[in-house]
Amino acid sequence: MHSNTSILAAHLADRGGWSDTAAVIDEPTGDIHRHGDVHARARSLAGEFLDRGIGAGDHVGFLVGDRPAWMPAFLALHAIGAVPLVVNPDLDERVQSRMLGILPTKFVLSYREHGLHIERRSPRLPVGPDDDGDGSAASRYYLYSSGTTGIPKAVAHTSADLPFFHAAVGGAHGLDIRATDTIVSLSQYYFTYGFNNQFVYPLFSGASVVLRRQRRNEEKFVDALHRHGATLAFSVPSALAKLADHIEGAAVERPAGLRAIVSAGEPLPDAVAARLEDRWQVRVLNQIGSTEVGNAFCANGVTRRAAGTAGFVCPGYDVELRSDADLPLPAAGSEHKLGEVWVSGPTIPRHAVTADGTKELLVDGWLETKDYGYWADNGGLVVVGRTDDFLHAGGISMSAVEIEAAIRSCAGVEDCAVFAPLVDGVSTLCALVVLAPSAGDPDESFDALRTHLRRQLEPFRVPKRWEPVAEIPRTGSGKIMRHQLSSVLGGEKPGMVR
């Protein structure tokens, strides 16, 4: 298989007969760009980039954003052997500079005044090797871990990984994505999830993707599904909860062609999936992946599904659950054995690059994902949270994700997060809750929430302190930024009810 992404993709389009079908639909304008148009534009841009001095091996900060220019620009850089560093263009310039400074970035490619803009910059010396020495340097790209800690980490993948990603998740035994599919994704290009949804799957299946520069709220997401006849919707659990509220409150009918909703980014509460499936009679398919893996390593498909889980192990990967005698692992709420999730597979690089140098990712060929989970009876992986999703209150270790799922299942709750700060010197389980405008008095709502939770959870898992907040701090991919929860309350005493 050819390592050059642009040549491979153009060959697939010709062979598959989708050169004349839509690849990209620009939502604001309605303009349609065919797969053949994308590849022709990529060839033209490759020449322009060479004329501007970009060459093989050059690291290029890629800040194009979710617009039709993204796909041909990325393909053009791979065609000339440059290395795209895919960064969120909406981040503060200082944050962007810090991320690009991890690697010897020679150029920055952005979009200004309705066109691509190239800026040359002075790269610093690399902190260490930034390839795996496998001869694939000319077809690399970097994505950055969204990071709930705020510490950026650049992870490299190669064009050889891309068809593997599609086969493992979008292939016949997974989502079975075809040229007749239209994709709408909440997650954008600069996240691993969005990179696959909006680039890899259309490129290797002939499907089309509907792009919008700004992240969609639930109203605009539903509108895009209806207006463009979407067949596949990709979102994250926190947004799906708001979507369920919207379609129930506004009595929104199911988009006629929609055949599946896919969820990733954090554990999906069963209650949220059930609401969407009951209302729209459409499958909600959960999965789990990481930037290091490059895509999902466990996923549900349209014909191979393990309900209530993140899915079966994807073809080509191995997953192990490992116990650590030194860790006080919490109960999973079942009799199943809980363990740390480790994964191995051909798309995981040996190391990542940080501001402090290279960081080894693999231990004897295995990646520690920092997730905890257990195998369900149906063979799927149930994920109960990440390392920082586990709290210690009253000497007991517990899963914040399980408690948050129970809270979100209550009427009148738009979002929530739990944490265990010190209150009067004692670790105390506290809940931050975003209440719906219709919820009424917070104290009365919290009384109802406590009563509801006592019927579902053991007493020690019911928060002792409750606080209404305007929003929960989350990364762009939907993960709760737990290190910022205390700051949400400002100068107030953490967890105290007003």
N, C-alpha and C positions, 0 to 999 in steps of 0.2 A: 504494500500500500504506500502510495507516495506521501512524503511527509509535508509537502507544501499544501496548506489548507485550501488556498484559492484554486489550485489546479484540481485537487481532489473534488472539491465541491462542484466546480463547473462540470467535471466529468460525470458526477452523479446526476446532476440536473439534466444533462444531455441524455444519459442512459435511461434515466427514470421518466423522461418526457415531460418534465415540469418547467422547462426554461421559459415557457410562455404563460405560466400561472403566477398568481400573486405571491410575492415573498414578503413584502412590507406594505402595510396600509397606514398611511399617516393620518391619525385620528383628527387632528385639528383641520386639515385641508381636504381630507378624503382622497388624496392622491394615492395611486397604486403603483408600486414598483415591482416589476416581474423579476423572477429569479435571473433570467437572462440579462435584464437591465442591471441588476446588482453586480453580476460578474463582469459585464462590460465596463461599468463605472469603476470597478476595482482595478481593471487593467489600465484604465486611463489614469487613475490616481497613483498607481505604482510608478508610472513614468514621471508624474509631477513630483512625487516624493523624492525620487532619485535626483531630479533636477534641483531640488532644494537642499541636497546634501545628505539626506537620510540614506544610510547604507546598511549592509548586512551586519548584524550583531549590535546595532545601535539600540539603546533603550529609549523608548518614546512614551512619555506620559500621555495616556489616552483619556482625554476629558471631553469626549464628543457628546455624551448624553443620549437619551432615548429619542432618537430621530432617525430618519431614513439614511442619513450619511454614515451612521455607525457601522453597519454591516460591510459596505464596500470599503470603508477606510481601514477597518480591521483586516480584511482580506488583502488589501493592497500592501499593508505593512508586512504581512506574512509572505506575500509574493516576492518582496525584495529582501527578505531575511531579517527584517527589523523585529524588535521584541516589544510588543505593546504592554504597558503597565496600566491596567484598567482601573481608573479612579473615579469616584463620585465627583462630578463637576460642581455640585452644589455645596461642597464642604468649604469651610473657611480657608482662605488662601494659605494661612499659616499651617493648617492641618494638611492641606494638599502638599505643601512644600516639605513637610516632615515625612509624609509617605513617600514622595518621589525621591527624597534624599536617602532613603534606605539603599537604593541602587544607583549606579552611575548613569543618571538620566541625562541624555544629551539633547533631546528635543521634547517639546510639549505640543501635542496636537489637540486643539480645542475648536469650538464652534462659536464664531462671532459674526454678527451682522449678516446673517443668512449665508454663511460660508465657512469652510474649514480654515483654521488659522494655525500656522506653524511658527513656533518660537524656539530659538536655539538657547540653551542654557549651559552653564559650565558645570559639568558633572564632578562630583567629588570622587575620590578614590574608593573603590569598592571595599566593603568591610570583610569580604571573604568571597569564596567561589559562589557564583550564582547560577550554576547549571550542574547537572548530574553527570556530566562527562560521558554521555551516551551518544554523542554525535548529533543530537537533535537541537543544538543551540539555535539554528536558523528558523525553527518553527515553534519557539517558546512564546508563552504569554504569562503575565502575572496577574493574579487577583489578590486582593487584600482581605484578610479576615476582618469581619465587621467588628468583632471584639467587644464583649461586654465589659472589658476592663479598660478600654480606650487606648491600648497599646497596639499600634499597627504591626502587622506581620505580612510580608509578601511571600506568596506561595506560587511556584512555577508549575505549569503544565505544558504539554506539547500538543501539536496538531495530531499526533498519533493517538492521544487520549480521546479526541472528539468523537470519532465514530464509535468508540467503545462506550462513551457516555450515552450516545443515542441508542445503541443496541441494548444496553443494560436496563435503561429506564423507558425509553420511548419506543422500543422495538415491539415485535409481535406478541411477546410474552409479558409486556409491560403495558404502557399506555396505547400501544398500537397506533402511533401517530402516522398519518398518511397525508398525501398531497391535497386531499379534500378538506383537511382540518384547518380551522381558524383559531388562533391562540390569542387570549388576552391574559396578560400577566401583571399582577400587582408589583412583584419584585422586578427591579430594573437591571440593566445590563451589568452594572458594576458589582452586583452580588453573584455569587456562584449559582444560586437558584435561578435568578433572572437571566444570567449568561446562558444557561442551558435552555431555559424556556423560550427565550427570544432570539437566540442565535443558533445553538447547536441543533435543536430539534427541527426548526424550519430548514436549515441548511442541508440536513441529511435525510429529510423526509419529503420535502417539497411543500410542506405546510406554509401557511401565511401567518404573520404576527401583526397585531394592531398596536402601534406605538403611540404613546403620549408622553410629551416631554416631562410633565409634572406627574407626581404620584397621584393616583386616583383615590378619592374617598369612596364610600360605599355607593352613593348615588351615581357617581360617574362610572364606577365599575359596572354596575348593573346596566347603565345606559349603553356602555360599550359592548356588553354581551348581546344586548338586543339589537342595537343598530347595525352591528357588523356580522350578525349570525354566528357568533362564537360557538365552537364545538367543545373547546377545552378552556377551563379557567384555572389559573394558578394563583394562589393567595397564601396568606399566613393565618394562623389561628386567631390572633387578636383582631385582625380585619374581618375574618369570617364571622366572628361573634357579632360585630357591628353590622355585617351584611345580613345576618339572620334577623336582627332587630329591624332592619330597614324593610326587608321583604315581607315580614310579618305585619309591621306597623302600617306600611303603605299598600299591602295586599298586592305585591308585585308578582306577576305571573312568570313562570319559568320560560327562559329563552328557548324558542322552539328547537334549535339544533343542538343545544348543550347536552353533551353525553357524559361529562365528568367534571368534578371540581377537585383539584389537587391541592393538598396542604403540606407545608414544610416550614422549617425555621424554628419550631419549638413544638412540644407535645400538644396534640390536638385533643381538647376535651371531648369526650364521647357525647356530652349533651349538645355541644355546638354542631357536631356532625349530624346527630339525630334530627335536630331542628331543620337543617337545610335539606336533608334527605326526605323528611316527612312533607315539607312544604313544596319542594320542587320535584320530588321523585327522581332525583339524580344522584348518582354515586359520588360520595366524598372519599377520596383516596389519599391516605396519609403516607408520608415517607420521611426518612431521615438521611441527612448527608452532612458534608462539611467541606470547607474550602480546601482542606488538605487532600481529601479524597477527590475533589473536583466535581462531585455530583452526589446523588443519593447512593447509599450502599445497602439500604433496605427500602423496599417500596411496594406498595400495592398497585396492581394492574387492573385492567378492565375485566379480565377473565380469571386472573389469579390473585385472589384477595383474601387477606386475613383480617376480618372485621375487628375493630377496636384496637388495632395495633399499627405500628409504623410499617408493617408489611414483611414480606419474606426477604431473605438475603438476595441481593441482585446477582445475576450471573457474573462470574469472574471474581467475586469477592468472597472472603471468609470472615465470619464474625464469631468472636468468643466472648463469653461473660466470665470475668475473673473476679474472684473474691480476694479481699485483702484483710487478713486477720487483725491488722492494726487499725482498721477503719471501723467506726461504729455505724455500720450500714443500717439505714432505717427499714422498717417493714414496708413491703410493697402493697400492702392492703390485700394480700392473697397468700396462698401457701407456696407460691412459686419462689424459687431461689433468685434473689437479687444479686447483680454483679456489675462490675465496671465493664463498659463496652469497649472492646478492642477490635480493630478491623485490619485486614491486609488485602492488597490487591495491586494490580499492575499500574494504576494511575496515581499512586501515592508517592510523591518525591521523597528523597532521603532527608532533605532538610528544607527549612524556610529561612528567610532573611529578615532580620530585625535591625533596628538602629544600633544594637550592641553586637552585631555580627550574625553568623549563621547559627541556627538552632536546629539540632538534630530532631527529627520527627519520629524515626522508627527505632524500635527496640526489637532486635532479632527479626526484622521484617514486619513488625506489627505497630500500628498507630493506636495510642491511647486517646480515645475521643473525648474523655472527660464527661461522658454520659453514663448514667446508671439505668439498668433495665432488667427485664426478665422475659423468658420465652413463654408465650401464652400457649394454651392447649392446642390452638389451631396452627401453631408453628410460626406465628408472627412475633416480632420483637415489640414489646411494650416498653417505651421509654418513660421513666418517671422523673427525669430531670438531669441537669448537669451538676458538676461538682459544686458550683456556687449556688445551685438551686436547693441545697440541703442546709437546713437550719438546725441550730442547737439551742433549745430553750428548756429550762428546767432540768438540764442534764439529759435530755432526750433528743436524739437526732430524728429529723422528719423531713419529708419532701414538701418544699414550698409549692411545687407544681400541682401536687394532689390537692392541697388546700385551696389554691387559687381556682382550680377546675370546679371545686364544689361551690365556691363563692360565685363564680361566673354563671353557674347553672340557675342562680336565683333571679327572679324577675326584678327589673329595675337596676341591674348592675351592668354598666358598659365596659368596665375594665377594673382590674385590681392587681395588687401585688402584696405579698406578705414578707416580713423580715423580722429579725429578732434583735433589736438594739438593747442596750442596757438602760433600764428604767429604774432609777433609784438603786443602781448598782446590781440589778438582777436582769438577766437576759429574759426578755418578755416577748411573746409572740404578738406582733402587731399587724394590722391589715390597713392598707391604703386602698380606698375604693373610689372609683369614678362612678357616681350615681347618675342615672338617666334624669333628664329634666322633670319627668313625670313622677319621680320617686317620692317627692314630698319631703317631709321633715327628716333630716339625717338620723337623728336619734331614734325615731320610730323605725326607719329602714334598718338600722343596725340591730335593733331588738329583734326584728323579723329575721334578719340574716343569722343571728346567733341561734335562734330557735330552729331554723332550717338546718344549720350545720350540725347541731347536736343530734339530729336524727340520722345524719350521714357519717359523722366522724367520731372518733374517740374524743373524750373531753379535752385531753392535752393538745389535740390538733385544732381546737377552736380558738381563734385569736382572742386575747384578753383585752386588747386595746384596738380601737377603730378610729379612722380619720378620713373624712371626705377630702378628696383632692381633685384638681382640675384635669390632670392627666398623669399617666405613668410614663416615666422615661424609658424609651425603647430605642434600639438601634434601627436603622432603616430596614433591616430584614425582619423586624418584629420581636427580637429578643429583649427581655427586660434587662435594663442596665442596673443591676442590683447594687453596684457600688455607689449609685447616685440616689438610692431611695431615701437615705437619711436627709439629704439636702432638699428633697421635695418639700419638707415641712419647714424649711427656712430656719429661723431661730427658735421655733417652738420645741417644746420637749417631745421627743419622738414617741409616737403612739398614743398621745393623750387625746381623748375625745374632747372636742370643744364644748 
